[in-house]
């Protein structure tokens, strides 16, 4: 069993919870409300700022240019095409520029982002890659799951059905497969002495992923 296989096995309950959350299920069948998806989308747009910081630091910490390049390509995709997609999607969701530019992170978003950025500054390249694998691996897994299940949100009659289908398609093998495979290779090269710390990071990142779905689905506010 590889190190990544072992991480997923030890954290199987969290891993399955992160890719089978009710939010994702309703996204796949087209019944997810506009309110819930808009809350998720705005918070995800905020979260990406910290994902960008983490990825940039990971590029700087990479042992060499060859290992930095896949992360740099991932970072460029976030800053380029993905950012443009968010801006266009906000129009579809009826979210004004003022609303998404002035939105504040909800507690879970802030905590998750702080976790990633702090890890980026304090951790090793492989440790940062482990957190990235949790975030990107979860998205690839739920995207592939919905595709394998024949998800067709457009058939639900929802006005956002086609949009939901597009979001699913963006999180399948073609888009996320290369970076997830690269991160997997990096982690599988860890020494025995590194594994315990990687397990801790992977578990914590998965807990945040589930909390993010819960926040998006149930809502959240500062006390």
C-alpha positions as CSV (number, residue, x, y, z in Angstrom):
1,X,0.0,0.0,0.0
2,X,1.4,3.4,-0.9
3,X,1.6,6.3,1.5
4,X,-1.3,8.1,-0.1
5,X,-3.4,4.9,-0.1
6,X,-2.6,4.5,3.5
7,X,-3.6,8.1,4.3
8,X,-6.9,7.6,2.6
9,X,-7.5,4.3,4.4
10,X,-6.7,5.7,7.8
11,X,-8.9,8.8,7.1
12,X,-11.6,6.8,5.2
13,X,-14.5,8.2,7.2
14,X,-13.4,11.8,6.7
15,X,-12.5,11.2,3.0
16,X,-15.9,9.7,2.3
17,X,-17.6,12.4,4.3
18,X,-15.8,15.0,2.2
19,X,-16.8,13.6,-1.2
20,X,-20.3,12.4,-0.3
21,X,-21.7,15.4,1.5
22,X,-25.3,16.4,1.0
23,X,-24.2,19.6,-0.7
24,X,-22.4,17.6,-3.4
25,X,-25.3,15.1,-3.8
26,X,-27.8,18.0,-4.3
27,X,-25.4,19.7,-6.7
28,X,-25.3,16.5,-8.8
29,X,-29.1,16.0,-8.9
30,X,-29.8,19.7,-9.5
31,X,-31.8,20.3,-6.3
32,X,-29.1,22.5,-4.6
33,X,-30.6,25.9,-3.9
34,X,-29.2,29.1,-5.4
35,X,-28.7,30.5,-1.9
36,X,-26.6,27.6,-0.8
37,X,-24.5,27.5,-3.9
38,X,-24.0,31.3,-3.9
39,X,-22.8,31.2,-0.3
40,X,-20.4,28.4,-1.2
41,X,-19.2,30.2,-4.3
42,X,-18.5,33.5,-2.6
43,X,-16.7,31.8,0.2
44,X,-14.7,29.7,-2.2
45,X,-13.7,32.8,-4.1
46,X,-12.4,34.2,-0.8
47,X,-10.7,31.0,0.1
48,X,-8.8,30.9,-3.2
49,X,-6.8,33.9,-2.0
50,X,-5.2,31.7,0.7
51,X,-4.9,28.8,-1.7
52,X,-2.9,31.1,-4.0
53,X,-0.6,32.1,-1.2
54,X,0.0,28.5,-0.2
55,X,0.7,27.5,-3.8
56,X,3.1,30.4,-4.3
57,X,5.1,29.5,-1.2
58,X,5.1,25.9,-2.3
59,X,6.7,26.9,-5.6
60,X,9.4,28.7,-3.7
61,X,10.0,25.7,-1.4
62,X,10.2,23.1,-4.2
63,X,13.6,21.4,-4.2
64,X,14.1,22.2,-7.9
65,X,12.5,23.8,-10.9
66,X,11.2,20.4,-12.2
67,X,9.3,19.9,-9.0
68,X,8.1,23.5,-8.8
69,X,6.7,23.5,-12.4
70,X,3.5,21.5,-11.8
71,X,2.5,23.6,-8.8
72,X,3.4,26.8,-10.8
73,X,1.1,25.6,-13.6
74,X,-1.7,24.9,-11.1
75,X,-1.2,28.4,-9.6
76,X,-1.3,30.0,-13.1
77,X,-4.6,28.2,-13.8
78,X,-6.1,29.6,-10.6
79,X,-5.0,33.2,-11.3
80,X,-6.0,33.0,-15.0
81,X,-8.8,30.9,-16.4
82,X,-10.3,30.0,-13.0
83,X,-10.5,33.6,-11.8
84,X,-12.2,34.6,-15.0
85,X,-14.7,31.8,-14.6
86,X,-15.6,33.0,-11.1
87,X,-16.3,36.5,-12.4
88,X,-18.5,35.2,-15.2
89,X,-20.3,32.8,-12.9
90,X,-21.2,35.5,-10.4
91,X,-23.2,37.1,-13.2
92,X,-25.1,33.8,-13.6
93,X,-25.8,33.6,-9.9
94,X,-26.9,37.2,-9.7
95,X,-24.1,38.1,-7.3
96,X,-23.0,41.7,-7.8
97,X,-19.4,42.8,-8.1
98,X,-19.8,44.9,-4.9
99,X,-21.2,41.9,-3.1
100,X,-18.4,39.4,-3.9
101,X,-15.5,41.9,-3.7
102,X,-16.7,43.1,-0.2
103,X,-17.7,39.7,1.2
104,X,-16.0,38.7,4.5
105,X,-14.8,35.2,5.2
106,X,-17.1,33.2,7.4
107,X,-15.4,31.6,10.4
108,X,-14.7,28.2,8.7
109,X,-13.3,29.9,5.6
110,X,-11.0,32.1,7.7
111,X,-9.8,29.1,9.8
112,X,-9.2,26.9,6.8
113,X,-7.3,29.6,5.0
114,X,-5.2,30.4,8.1
115,X,-4.4,26.7,8.4
116,X,-3.1,26.5,4.8
117,X,-1.1,29.7,4.9
118,X,0.5,28.9,8.2
119,X,1.4,25.4,7.0
120,X,2.9,26.9,3.8
121,X,5.2,29.2,5.8
122,X,6.2,26.7,8.5
123,X,6.0,23.3,6.8
124,X,8.2,21.4,4.3
125,X,7.4,21.2,0.6
126,X,6.0,17.7,1.0
127,X,3.8,18.8,3.9
128,X,2.3,21.6,1.9
129,X,1.7,19.2,-1.0
130,X,-0.2,16.9,1.5
131,X,-2.6,19.7,2.3
132,X,-3.0,20.5,-1.4
133,X,-3.7,16.8,-2.1
134,X,-6.5,16.9,0.4
135,X,-8.1,20.0,-1.1
136,X,-7.6,19.0,-4.8
137,X,-8.0,15.3,-4.3
138,X,-11.4,15.7,-2.7
139,X,-12.6,17.9,-5.5
140,X,-11.4,15.4,-8.1
141,X,-13.0,12.5,-6.2
142,X,-16.4,14.1,-5.9
143,X,-16.3,15.3,-9.5
144,X,-15.4,11.8,-10.7
145,X,-18.0,10.3,-8.4
146,X,-20.8,12.4,-9.8
147,X,-19.7,11.7,-13.4
148,X,-19.6,8.0,-12.7
149,X,-23.0,8.1,-11.1
150,X,-24.4,9.7,-14.3
151,X,-25.1,13.1,-12.6
152,X,-27.3,15.2,-14.8
153,X,-28.4,18.3,-12.9
154,X,-29.7,19.9,-16.1
155,X,-32.4,17.2,-16.3
156,X,-33.8,18.4,-13.0
157,X,-35.4,21.4,-14.6
158,X,-33.5,23.7,-12.3
159,X,-32.5,27.1,-13.8
160,X,-29.0,26.4,-12.6
161,X,-28.9,22.9,-13.8
162,X,-26.6,23.5,-16.8
163,X,-24.4,25.7,-14.6
164,X,-24.1,23.0,-12.0
165,X,-23.1,20.6,-14.7
166,X,-20.3,22.9,-15.8
167,X,-19.0,23.1,-12.3
168,X,-19.0,19.3,-12.0
169,X,-17.1,19.0,-15.3
170,X,-14.4,21.4,-14.1
171,X,-13.6,19.0,-11.2
172,X,-13.0,15.7,-13.0
173,X,-9.9,13.9,-14.4
174,X,-9.2,16.3,-17.3
175,X,-8.8,19.3,-15.1
176,X,-7.5,18.0,-11.8
177,X,-6.0,14.7,-12.7
178,X,-2.5,16.0,-13.5
179,X,-2.0,18.0,-10.3
180,X,-3.4,15.3,-8.1
181,X,-1.2,12.6,-9.7
182,X,1.8,14.9,-9.2
183,X,1.0,15.6,-5.5
184,X,0.5,11.9,-5.0
185,X,3.9,11.1,-6.4
186,X,5.5,13.7,-4.1
187,X,3.9,12.3,-1.0
188,X,4.5,8.7,-1.9
189,X,8.2,9.6,-1.9
190,X,8.2,10.5,1.8
191,X,10.5,8.8,4.3
192,X,9.1,6.8,7.2
193,X,10.0,9.6,9.7
194,X,7.7,12.0,7.7
195,X,4.6,9.9,7.6
196,X,3.1,10.7,11.0
197,X,3.2,14.5,10.3
198,X,1.7,13.9,6.9
199,X,-1.2,11.9,8.4
200,X,-1.9,14.8,10.8
201,X,-2.0,17.4,8.0
202,X,-4.1,15.2,5.8
203,X,-6.6,14.5,8.5
204,X,-6.9,18.2,9.5
205,X,-7.3,19.3,6.0
206,X,-10.2,16.8,5.4
207,X,-11.9,18.0,8.6
208,X,-11.8,21.5,7.2
209,X,-13.2,20.3,3.8
210,X,-16.2,18.8,5.6
211,X,-16.6,21.9,7.7
212,X,-16.6,24.0,4.5
213,X,-19.4,21.9,3.0
214,X,-21.3,22.2,6.2
215,X,-20.9,26.0,6.3
216,X,-22.0,26.2,2.7
217,X,-25.1,24.1,3.3
218,X,-26.2,25.2,6.7
219,X,-24.9,28.7,6.9
220,X,-22.7,30.3,9.5
221,X,-22.2,33.6,11.2
222,X,-19.8,35.3,13.6
223,X,-21.0,35.0,17.2
